Amino acid sequence: MQGKVGIVAGLANEDSIAFGCAKALHAAGAEMLVTCASSKAERFVTPLLSDMGDPELVVCDVQQDEQLNALFERADQRWGRVDFVIHSIAFAPLDDLHGRVVDCSRDGFLQAMDISCHSFMRMSKRAEPLMKDGGSLICMTYHGADKVVDSYNLMGPVKAALEAATRYMAAELGPKGIRVHAVSPGVIRTRAASGLKEFEALAKDTEARAPLKRLATIEDVGNAVVYLTARSGAALTGMTHYVDAGYHICA
């Protein structure tokens, strides 16, 4: 990854999957911009910058087009290109997330889909002209997109849409050498995951049933992202990669 440059979006704190990705990419030699969603999150992310090679931190709310534009304009100004974009962003209103899918509100569904799925498309559209020699676009999904997982609720259909979008984008952008992947971590104790009802019960069940008898870590996810963005992943695109200690194979 020496000489590679890109964006890692979605840091919130030291438990963020995005933090694991940024640390691994830095260790592999990449340079990056990193983002958090608000000035409130900025104070938790700033102390972590040294572990990521002191990247430039940009506050970027993905629902604000002007902020997304500014992020990619900054990347263009700094490097004139982008080699990778890591999208680790998801949100659903708690009332909709904690209820039945059939009961979710229209506004809650649209907000969850906009932030968790369509923002990946918006970021990819802005990255495309900067990936002049190809590149990698990676988002984060979960096993609940494919199978019904208790308490995952609304995020199941949203992540299913994200995985489908990944495949279509891979087909559309492949001729330009741009590879698109979804990474599917298992249960990880992140701030976003803590919003799920009965999260600890889900974590304990995952740890007990996974073939490796443990949970994946943000470092595990980061290492997988390095593999996918580096030359080692040059012939791979359009896939969902499970980084979950094997939990997804269990009935």
C-alpha positions as CSV (number, residue, x, y, z in Angstrom):
1,M,0.0,0.0,0.0
2,Q,3.0,2.3,-0.2
3,G,2.0,5.4,-2.1
4,K,-1.7,4.6,-2.0
5,V,-4.0,7.4,-0.9
6,G,-7.7,7.5,0.0
7,I,-10.5,8.2,2.4
8,V,-11.7,6.3,5.5
9,A,-15.2,7.6,6.5
10,G,-17.1,6.9,9.7
11,L,-14.9,7.2,12.7
12,A,-16.7,7.8,16.0
13,N,-14.3,6.5,18.7
14,E,-11.7,3.9,19.4
15,D,-14.1,1.0,18.9
16,S,-15.1,2.1,15.4
17,I,-14.6,-0.3,12.5
18,A,-13.3,2.7,10.6
19,F,-10.6,3.1,13.1
20,G,-9.4,-0.5,12.7
21,C,-9.4,0.0,8.9
22,A,-7.4,3.3,9.1
23,K,-4.8,1.8,11.5
24,A,-4.3,-1.2,9.2
25,L,-4.1,0.9,6.1
26,H,-1.5,3.2,7.7
27,A,0.5,0.2,8.9
28,A,0.6,-1.0,5.3
29,G,1.9,2.3,4.1
30,A,-1.2,4.1,2.8
31,E,-2.0,7.8,3.4
32,M,-5.5,9.0,4.0
33,L,-8.1,11.5,5.0
34,V,-10.4,10.3,7.8
35,T,-13.9,11.6,8.6
36,C,-16.3,11.8,11.5
37,A,-19.9,12.9,11.3
38,S,-19.9,15.9,13.6
39,S,-17.9,18.2,15.8
40,K,-19.3,16.2,18.8
41,A,-17.6,13.1,17.4
42,E,-14.4,15.0,16.6
43,R,-13.3,15.3,20.2
44,F,-13.3,11.5,20.5
45,V,-11.5,10.9,17.2
46,T,-8.8,13.6,17.5
47,P,-6.8,11.6,20.2
48,L,-6.7,8.6,17.9
49,L,-5.1,10.3,15.0
50,S,-1.5,9.4,15.9
51,D,-2.4,5.7,15.7
52,M,-3.5,6.3,12.1
53,G,-0.3,8.2,11.0
54,D,-1.8,11.6,11.9
55,P,-4.1,11.9,8.9
56,E,-6.2,15.0,8.2
57,L,-9.5,14.8,9.9
58,V,-12.6,16.1,8.1
59,V,-16.0,16.6,9.6
60,C,-18.4,15.2,7.1
61,D,-22.1,14.6,7.5
62,V,-22.9,12.4,4.5
63,Q,-26.4,13.8,4.2
64,Q,-25.0,17.2,3.4
65,D,-23.9,17.4,-0.2
66,E,-21.7,20.4,0.3
67,Q,-19.7,18.5,3.0
68,L,-19.3,15.5,0.7
69,N,-18.2,17.8,-2.1
70,A,-15.7,19.5,0.2
71,L,-14.2,16.1,1.3
72,F,-13.5,14.9,-2.3
73,E,-12.3,18.4,-3.4
74,R,-9.8,18.2,-0.5
75,A,-8.6,14.8,-1.7
76,D,-8.3,16.2,-5.2
77,Q,-6.3,19.2,-4.0
78,R,-4.0,17.1,-1.9
79,W,-3.3,14.2,-4.2
80,G,-5.1,14.7,-7.5
81,R,-6.4,11.2,-7.2
82,V,-8.0,8.6,-4.8
83,D,-7.1,5.0,-4.6
84,F,-9.6,3.8,-2.0
85,V,-12.7,4.8,-0.2
86,I,-13.8,2.9,3.0
87,H,-17.4,3.6,3.9
88,S,-18.2,2.5,7.5
89,I,-21.4,4.5,8.2
90,A,-24.8,3.3,9.3
91,F,-27.7,4.8,11.1
92,A,-31.4,4.1,11.9
93,P,-33.7,5.9,14.3
94,L,-34.0,3.9,17.5
95,D,-37.8,3.8,17.4
96,D,-37.7,2.2,14.0
97,L,-34.7,0.0,14.7
98,H,-36.2,-1.4,17.9
99,G,-39.6,-2.2,16.3
100,R,-40.8,-4.6,13.7
101,V,-39.8,-4.0,10.1
102,V,-43.5,-3.9,9.1
103,D,-44.1,-1.1,11.6
104,C,-41.1,1.1,10.7
105,S,-42.0,4.7,9.7
106,R,-41.5,6.0,6.2
107,D,-39.2,8.7,7.4
108,G,-37.2,6.3,9.5
109,F,-36.8,3.9,6.6
110,L,-35.8,6.6,4.2
111,Q,-33.3,8.1,6.7
112,A,-31.7,4.7,7.4
113,M,-31.5,3.9,3.7
114,D,-30.1,7.3,2.9
115,I,-27.3,7.3,5.5
116,S,-26.5,3.6,5.5
117,C,-26.8,2.7,1.7
118,H,-27.3,5.6,-0.6
119,S,-24.4,7.6,0.9
120,F,-22.0,4.9,-0.3
121,M,-23.3,5.5,-3.8
122,R,-22.9,9.2,-3.4
123,M,-19.3,8.8,-2.2
124,S,-18.5,6.4,-5.0
125,K,-19.9,8.8,-7.6
126,R,-17.5,11.5,-6.4
127,A,-14.6,9.1,-6.1
128,E,-15.0,7.7,-9.7
129,P,-13.4,10.6,-11.6
130,L,-10.5,10.6,-9.1
131,M,-9.8,6.9,-9.6
132,K,-8.0,7.5,-12.8
133,D,-5.9,4.3,-12.6
134,G,-8.6,2.2,-10.8
135,G,-9.2,1.8,-7.1
136,S,-11.3,0.2,-4.4
137,L,-14.7,1.1,-2.9
138,I,-15.5,-0.8,0.3
139,C,-18.6,-0.6,2.5
140,M,-19.6,-2.5,5.7
141,T,-22.5,-4.8,5.9
142,Y,-23.7,-7.6,8.3
143,H,-25.0,-11.2,8.2
144,G,-28.5,-9.8,8.9
145,A,-28.7,-8.7,5.3
146,D,-29.0,-12.3,4.2
147,K,-30.6,-14.1,7.2
148,V,-33.0,-12.9,9.8
149,V,-31.1,-12.0,12.9
150,D,-33.1,-11.2,16.1
151,S,-33.1,-7.5,16.9
152,Y,-31.4,-6.4,13.6
153,N,-34.8,-5.5,12.3
154,L,-34.8,-2.5,9.9
155,M,-31.1,-2.7,9.2
156,G,-31.6,-6.1,7.6
157,P,-33.4,-4.7,4.5
158,V,-31.1,-1.7,4.5
159,K,-27.9,-3.8,4.4
160,A,-29.5,-6.1,1.8
161,A,-29.9,-3.1,-0.4
162,L,-26.3,-2.1,0.3
163,E,-25.0,-5.5,-0.7
164,A,-27.1,-5.5,-4.0
165,A,-25.8,-2.0,-4.7
166,T,-22.3,-3.3,-4.3
167,R,-22.7,-5.9,-7.0
168,Y,-24.3,-3.5,-9.4
169,M,-21.6,-0.9,-8.8
170,A,-18.9,-3.5,-9.3
171,A,-20.4,-4.3,-12.7
172,E,-20.7,-0.7,-13.7
173,L,-17.3,0.5,-12.6
174,G,-15.2,-2.7,-13.3
175,P,-14.3,-1.5,-16.9
176,K,-12.5,1.4,-15.2
177,G,-10.5,-0.9,-12.9
178,I,-12.6,0.2,-9.9
179,R,-13.4,-2.7,-7.6
180,V,-16.3,-2.6,-5.2
181,H,-16.7,-4.8,-2.1
182,A,-18.9,-5.2,1.0
183,V,-17.1,-6.5,4.1
184,S,-19.4,-8.3,6.6
185,P,-17.9,-8.2,10.1
186,G,-19.6,-10.3,12.8
187,V,-20.8,-8.8,16.0
188,I,-18.3,-6.2,17.2
189,R,-18.9,-3.9,20.2
190,T,-19.1,-0.6,18.4
191,R,-21.2,2.4,19.3
192,A,-23.5,1.8,16.4
193,A,-24.0,-1.9,17.4
194,S,-24.9,-0.9,21.0
195,G,-28.1,0.5,19.6
196,L,-29.4,-3.0,18.9
197,K,-31.8,-4.5,21.4
198,E,-30.4,-7.5,23.3
199,F,-27.0,-6.8,21.8
200,E,-25.0,-8.6,24.5
201,A,-27.1,-11.7,24.1
202,L,-26.4,-11.6,20.3
203,A,-22.6,-11.2,21.0
204,K,-22.5,-14.1,23.4
205,D,-24.4,-16.4,21.0
206,T,-22.1,-15.4,18.2
207,E,-19.0,-16.1,20.2
208,A,-20.3,-19.5,21.4
209,R,-21.4,-20.7,17.9
210,A,-18.7,-19.3,15.7
211,P,-16.2,-22.0,14.5
212,L,-13.3,-19.9,15.9
213,K,-15.1,-19.4,19.2
214,R,-14.5,-15.7,19.3
215,L,-15.7,-12.4,17.9
216,A,-13.9,-10.7,15.1
217,T,-12.1,-7.4,16.0
218,I,-11.8,-4.1,14.3
219,E,-8.2,-5.1,13.6
220,D,-9.4,-8.2,11.8
221,V,-11.6,-6.1,9.6
222,G,-8.8,-3.7,8.9
223,N,-6.5,-6.5,7.8
224,A,-9.2,-7.7,5.4
225,V,-9.6,-4.3,4.0
226,V,-5.9,-4.0,3.3
227,Y,-6.0,-7.3,1.4
228,L,-8.9,-6.1,-0.7
229,T,-7.4,-2.7,-1.5
230,A,-3.9,-3.9,-2.1
231,R,-2.5,-5.7,-5.2
232,S,-3.4,-9.0,-3.6
233,G,-7.0,-8.3,-4.3
234,A,-6.6,-7.1,-7.8
235,A,-8.8,-9.8,-9.4
236,L,-11.6,-9.5,-6.8
237,T,-14.8,-7.4,-7.1
238,G,-18.5,-7.4,-6.3
239,M,-18.2,-9.7,-3.3
240,T,-19.4,-9.8,0.3
241,H,-16.4,-10.8,2.5
242,Y,-17.3,-12.3,5.9
243,V,-14.9,-11.4,8.7
244,D,-16.9,-13.0,11.5
245,A,-14.8,-16.0,12.8
246,G,-16.9,-18.2,10.6
247,Y,-20.3,-17.4,12.2
248,H,-22.1,-17.0,8.9
249,I,-21.7,-20.7,8.0
250,C,-23.6,-21.8,11.0
251,A,-27.3,-22.9,10.7
